[in-house]
Amino acid sequence: MGKMFFNILTTFAEFEADLIRLRTREGMAVARARVKLHGKQPKLSERQHKELRCMHDAGEHAMSDLAELFSVSRSTVYRTLARPPPITDC
């Protein structure tokens, strides 16, 4: 009796997981159709990116100093500097 009850609960859980998967895919398709699916936004704004690039190009700050100034991790600083540079007036 307990084994049968467990199998029924498992079947309902699997059905619910399938419904969630289906709804997620439908939602992503609708967002893609509306061009609303952009992914994760960058930590630093365009203005901050320009300022970070200018400060790095000046050579006065270490990477850890830049990370501390902008309140981000060092890897974020490296990733930001790897992106194409914005048009700046340094």
C-alpha positions as CSV (number, residue, x, y, z in Angstrom):
1,M,0.0,0.0,0.0
2,G,2.8,2.4,0.9
3,K,4.7,1.6,-2.3
4,M,1.6,2.4,-4.4
5,F,1.1,5.7,-2.6
6,F,4.7,6.6,-3.1
7,N,4.4,5.8,-6.9
8,I,1.3,8.0,-7.2
9,L,3.1,10.9,-5.4
10,T,6.1,10.5,-7.7
11,T,3.9,10.6,-10.8
12,F,2.2,13.8,-9.6
13,A,5.6,15.4,-8.9
14,E,6.9,14.4,-12.3
15,F,3.8,15.8,-14.0
16,E,4.2,19.1,-12.1
17,A,7.9,19.4,-13.1
18,D,6.8,18.9,-16.8
19,L,4.2,21.7,-16.4
20,I,6.8,24.0,-15.0
21,R,9.2,23.2,-17.8
22,L,6.5,23.8,-20.4
23,R,5.5,27.2,-18.9
24,T,9.1,28.3,-18.7
25,R,9.7,27.5,-22.4
26,E,6.5,29.2,-23.4
27,G,7.4,32.3,-21.4
28,M,10.9,32.4,-22.9
29,A,9.4,32.1,-26.4
30,V,7.0,35.0,-25.8
31,A,9.9,37.1,-24.3
32,R,12.1,36.3,-27.3
33,A,9.2,37.3,-29.7
34,R,8.9,40.6,-27.9
35,V,12.7,41.1,-27.9
36,K,12.6,41.3,-24.1
37,L,15.2,38.5,-23.4
38,H,18.5,40.2,-22.8
39,G,20.3,38.1,-20.3
40,K,22.2,39.4,-17.3
41,Q,22.8,43.2,-17.2
42,P,26.4,44.4,-16.7
43,K,27.4,45.5,-13.2
44,L,28.8,48.8,-14.3
45,S,26.9,51.4,-16.3
46,E,28.3,52.8,-19.6
47,R,29.5,55.9,-17.7
48,Q,31.3,53.8,-15.1
49,H,32.8,51.7,-17.9
50,K,34.2,54.9,-19.5
51,E,35.6,56.1,-16.2
52,L,37.1,52.7,-15.3
53,R,38.8,52.5,-18.8
54,C,40.2,56.1,-18.4
55,M,41.5,55.3,-14.9
56,H,43.1,52.0,-16.1
57,D,44.6,53.7,-19.2
58,A,46.2,56.4,-17.0
59,G,48.1,53.6,-15.2
60,E,47.7,55.2,-11.7
61,H,45.5,52.4,-10.2
62,A,46.0,48.7,-9.7
63,M,43.2,46.3,-10.6
64,S,42.3,45.7,-7.0
65,D,42.2,49.4,-6.4
66,L,39.8,49.8,-9.3
67,A,37.7,47.0,-8.0
68,E,37.5,48.6,-4.6
69,L,36.6,52.0,-6.0
70,F,33.8,50.7,-8.1
71,S,32.6,48.1,-5.5
72,V,32.9,45.1,-7.8
73,S,35.2,42.1,-7.9
74,R,38.5,42.1,-9.7
75,S,37.1,39.6,-12.2
76,T,34.4,42.2,-13.1
77,V,37.1,44.8,-13.7
78,Y,38.9,42.4,-16.1
79,R,35.7,41.5,-17.8
80,T,34.7,45.1,-18.2
81,L,38.1,46.0,-19.7
82,A,37.9,43.1,-22.1
83,R,34.6,44.5,-23.6
84,P,35.0,46.8,-26.6
85,P,36.0,50.2,-25.3
86,P,33.4,53.0,-25.4
87,I,34.2,56.3,-27.0
88,T,35.9,58.3,-24.3
89,D,37.5,61.7,-23.8
90,C,40.3,60.8,-21.4
